[in-house]
């Protein structure tokens, strides 16, 4: 079964790596070295992202297990940067600058929160030592989890939040950073950068959710012994 309508996506095109992201689903974002493979990469990640939507209490697109590249509609192509080539979706799109009504802000915040929930669940269920490989420089579970906490503190700063970076084992402090981020993302916005910085709310949401899910899925993949 195909979606009721094409899934709108944006693409960020670098010199050596590119990303595609679903406009309406923060965190549903995948990268590939070949731009032509981006829709297929998004389709392959759909069943995993469906768990995020479910955790957020939202209905996801129809046909999750059988999406094809033709089910996606490109609405914006962005020029990438060194950050793109490094492996981070770094470009702010025109679609990220759209106003965010109250209901949409609440929806976006729920999806970002769900991405963190998925990350926490994956970390809790993963072995401490992960299968080594090229992704993540060979970090094990706790190293990846600590990296995510550091990154969220940096993302909070991008939103004008002044909180000390939590220690990895200080869960109340970790949740305080997340709560501060969600409080901002959950507010209506005119699409301007938050706190006079560079990131509008929609971009912040998709960047933060992408980072949590990318590492959650990395941990899942590395928890499975190589065949």
Secondary structure, 3 states (H helix, E strand, C coil): CCCCCCEEEEEEECCCCEEEEECCCCCCEEEECCHHHHHHHHHHHHHHHHHHHHHCCCCCCCCHHHCCHHHEEEEEEEECCHHHHHCCCCCCCHHHHCCECHHHHHHHHHHHHHHHHHHHHHHHHCCCCCCCCCHHHHCCHHHHHHHHHHHHHHHHHHCCCCCCCCCCCCHHHHHHHHHHHHHHHCCCECCCEHHHCCCEHHHHHHHHHHHHHHHHHHHHHHHCCCC
